[in-house]
Amino acid sequence: MQFMLTIRASMEMKITVSFPTPNRCTLLILVLFSFAASPLHASLSINFYASSCPTAELIVSNMVRSASSSDPTIPGKLLRLLFHDCFVEGCDASVLLQGNGTERSDPANTSLGGFSVIDSAKRVLEIFCPETVSCADIVALAARDAVVTAGGPAFEIPTGRRDGRISDAANVRSNIVDTSFTMIEMIRLFNSKGLSLDDLVTLSGAHTIGVAHCNAFSDRFQMDSKGNLSLIDTSLDNTYAKELMKKCPSGSSASKTVNNDPETSFAFDNQYYINLLGHKGLFQSDSVLVEDERTSARVEAFANDQETFFQSWRDSFLKLTTIGVKTDDEGEIRQSCSFAN
C-alpha cells in the first residue's frame, strides 16, 4: 500500500510523490515539513512557497530567461536593480514603487532597468497564486536567476520577504555606492549594511555584466577648451582609456552607454577581475580594488580561479539579499509591484 502526495504545480504539470504506508513518524515529518514551508513562517526559508505557490520560482526563472533571450542586457539590469533595492530600506522592493518623491524618482535611479521583467512575473504569479508572492522575493529571485542565465553559479536562496511600504528619494544617495567612491567610503557603506571587505570585493564582481552611462566614469577624464578629452586618472590603462574616449566623446548623449566588461560583456565570469589586474576597471570604485593592499590579493585570487569567485559569490549574494528584510506584519504582499496596497 502506498501513500500518494500529489502537488499540482501548474495547469500543465503534476508532481506525484509516493511514500510507504504512513506511520506516525512519516506523518510527523510531513507535518513538520508543512510548517517549515508555510508562508506564515516568521523568517526566511528555502522553498518558502512550496505549499502556497509551488511554481513561484519556476515562473520567475522562465520570465528572466525569456526576457534575456531577446535582450542580453537584462541580467545586468536585474542585478543592479537588486543592489539599489537592498542598499536602501533593505530588500523590500521599495525601489519599485512609483510616485513623486519615491526612490525610483531619484536621479540616481532613473537609469535602472528590468522593471518590466519583475512586473510580468508578478502578473503571472497573481493569476496562479494571488496575494501570495512578494515583489521583494521576485526581485531577489530574478537577480539570482539573471546570474545563472548569464553563465554564473546556480544556488538556492531563502524567500519569505515582505514588501515595504516606505520609499523615499531622500534615502537613496547616502545608501548607494557612487562610482567615484574611495576605498574608505565603500568600506564604510558596506559595513553599515553588515557586509565585509570580502563581500565588497566579491559583489563588485557584478560589474562583469551590465552597461554604464558615459557620465558614470567621466571624472576620469578632463576636457580642454576645444572639447577634447584627455586621461587624468593614471590608474587606467592608456589603450583602454582611448577606447572609452572614442565611445564617449565630449558632448555624448546622456543615454550613451558602454559595457562594464569590455571583454566578455554578457557573460557572468571572472573576467572583471582579470580586467582589474590589467588596469581596465571602468569606474574609479573598481580600480581601487586592485590598488589597495587590503583587497588586491582577493582580486588576484578571483582572477586566477573562477570557481573561487563563484563560491564566494554564493555566500556574499545570500548576505546581500537578506539586508533589512521585512517579514510577517513588518510589510505586505503588494498586488502590484509599482504601488503599495
N, C-alpha and C positions, 0 to 999 in steps of 0.2 A: 504494500500500500504506500502511495506517495502523497505528500502534502505539496500542493501546487500553489505557488505565489506568482500571480500574473500582474505585470505592470504594463499599462497601456501608455507607451512613451509618446506616441503621436497617433494621428489618424492612419498612418501607413506602417507603423512598426509596433510589434507587441513582443515583450520580453517575458519569457516564462522560465522560472527557476524551480527545479524540483528538489525537495528535501525528503529525507526519510520520514516515516510516520512521526509526527511531532510528539516529543515528550516534554516534560516540564523544563528541561534545560534548553531545548530548542526554542520553545515559546518564550522563555525568558530572554534569550539572545535577540529574538525578533523584536520583542518589546523594547529592549534597551537600544537596539538599532533605530527603531522608530523614533524614540525620543532624541537620539543623537542627531538625526537628520531633520528633526522638526523645525519649521520656520519660527517656532516660538522659543527656540533655544536662546539663552541670554548672551551668547558670544558667537564669534565667527567660528565656522567649522567647515571641514571638507564635505562636499556633497550636501550642503545645507538645503538645497531644493530637491533632494532625492525623492521625497514623498509629495511635496506640494507642487513641483513643476519639474518632473524628471528630465525633460528635454531642454531645459533652460540654457545650459552651457553649449549644447549642440546647436541651438538656434543662433546664439551669439557667434559661435565659431563659423557657421555657414555664412552669416552676414558679412563677417570680416573677410573671409576667403573670397566671396563673390565680389565684394567691392574692390578688393585688392587686385583681382584678376583684370579688372578694367582700368584701374588707376593705381600704378605701383607706388605712388606717394602716400597712399592711405595708411600703411603700417607706421610710417614715421609720424603722421598726423595723430594717430590714435595714441601712440606712446607719449607724445608731447602733451596731449590733452590730459592724460593721467597725471603727469608731473604737475601741471598747472592746477589740477583739481586738488590733489593730495597736499600740496605745499600750502594751500590757502584754505583754512577751515577744516582741513583733514579730507579724507577720501569719502566725500558725501555728495558728489555730483553738484555742488554749489556752482561750479563753473558753467553748468549747462543752463542755468536759469536766465531767462531773458527779461529785459526791462531796464529802465533808466537807473543808473547807479549800481547795477549788478557787476559782479566780477567779469562777466562776459563783455560788458560795455567798456571796460578799461582799455586804453590804447595798447597795453602790453599783451592783451588777449585777443585783439581784433584780427590777428593773423592766425589764430588757432583754426584747425580744421578737424574733420572727422565726425562732426555733429550729425550728419545725415545717416551715418552708419549706426550710431547709437539710437537715433530716433526710429530708424527702420527696425532694428532689433526689438525695441520697446513696443512698437505697434504689433508685431507678430506675437510677442510674449503676452500682451494684453488680450489677444484673441484666445490663446490656448490656456493661459494662466492669469486671469485678470487680477490686478491689485496684489500681486504676489512677489514679483522680482523687482528689486530696486534699481534705479538708474545708476546708483553708485556701484553696484555689483556689475552692471553691464559695462561701465567704463573700465573697471579693473579687469574683467574677463576679456574685453575687446583688446586691451593693451597686451595682455598675456598672449592672446591668440595672434595678434599682429606680429609679435616677435617670432612665433612659430611659422607663420605664413612667409616671413622673410628669411627663414632658414635657421632661426635660433632655437634654443632648447625648449622642450615641452615639459610642463610640470603642472601639478595641481596647486590651486590656491584656495584658501578658505573664503567662503561667502557668508552673507548674512548682514551686510551693511544696510543701514537705513539712509534715506535721502535727507539732506539738511534743508532747513527752511530759511537759513540766512545766507545772503550773498551780497557782499558789499565791496564795491570797487576800491574803496579806501584801504582794504586789507591786502590788495594784490602786490603792489610794488615792493613792500617791505618783506614779502614772503617768497619771492621767486628769484632765481639766480639771474643776474644781469651778465651778459656775455663779456663785459669788461671787468668783472669781479677779480679781485686778488685772491690768493690762496687763503689768507686770513678771513676775508669776507665770506668765502664759500664754506670754510670750516665752521665759522660761527653760525651760519644759516643751517647747515646740515645738522650740526649738534643740537640746534633748537628743535629739530624735528625728530630727535632720537636716532639720528644716523651717524655712523662713524666715518673716520677718514677713509677706511677701506670701502665703505658704501659710496663715498664721494667719487673715488676713482672708478669703481665698478659701474655705477649708474651713469656716469659721464659717457660710458660706452654706448648709451642710447644714440649718441651722435654718429654711430656707424651707419644709420639710415636717416632719412629725412632731408629737408632743404632749409635754407636760411635766406632771409631777405638781405640785400646788399647793405642796408644801413645797420645790420646787426654786427658787422665787423669793420665798418668804415673808419672807426677810430684807430685802426692800424695803419692808416694812410693819411697823407696830407695833400691838399690841393693848392697849387700855385695860382697866381693871378690870371693865368691863361686857361685855367680849368684842368690842368694836367695833374694826375695823381703820382705820388711817389711814396715808397715804403718808409715808414718811420719806426716800425716795430722790428728790431733786428733779430727777434726770436723766430721770425717767419722765413722759411726757405725762399730765396730770391726768385727762383723759377716759378714756384707756386704762387708767389705774390704777383708776378707778372700775369699769370693766368687769371687771377682774381680781378686785377685791374682791367684786363681785357673784357671779362664778362660783366664787370660792374664799373663802367667808366663814369666819370663825373656827369651828373645830370640824368643818371639812370632812373627809370620808372620806379616808384615806390613798391610796385608789385614784382619787380625783378628778383629772381631767386637763383641760388647756386646750390649744388649738392653739398651736404655736410661732409661726406666722404667722397673725394674725387676719384677713388679707385674702384670700389665695389659699392656703388651708390645705393642700391636697393637690396643688398644682402646684409642680414644681421650676422656679423662675423667679428673677428678681432682685428680687422684692417684699420680701424680707428686708432688703435694703439701703435700699430706699425707706422701709421701716418705721423703720429706724435713723435716717434723716435726720429723720423725724417724731417721734423720741424714743419709739418703740414697740418697743424691743428687750425681749424678755421677761425675759432674765437680765441681771444686772449685767455678766457677761462679754460680753454683746452690746453693751450701751450704751457700754462703754469704747472700743469700736472707732471710734465716731464722735466721742467726746470727746477722744481722743488725737491730737495733730497728726501722729504718725508713721503713722497708719492712716486718718485721716479722708478724705484725698484719694482713697485707693483705694476706700473705701466709696462716695464720691460718684461715682467713675468707674463702678463696677458698677451703681449705682442709675440712672445715666443711659443705660447701654448694656448690655443683657442679653447680647449676643454677646461683649462684652469679658469679662464674668463667666464665660460658658461656656468660652471659650478658656483662661482662667486655671484654671478648674475641672479641665479635662482634665489640665493639667500637674501641678497640686497633687495630684489624685487618684492619678496614677501614682506620685508620690513617696510618698504615704500608704501605698499598697498594696505598697510594696517595703521598708517599715521592718522590719528584723530578720528577713528571710525566711530560711527554712531550706531547703536543697536537698541532694539526694543522701543520704548517710548521717547528715546532721545531724538528720533527722526520719524520719517513717514515713508510710505511707498507711493511715489507720485504716479498719477495716471498718465501724465505727460511729462517728459523729462525737462521740458522748457519752462514749466510753470509749477509752482507749489500748489498743493491741493486747496 
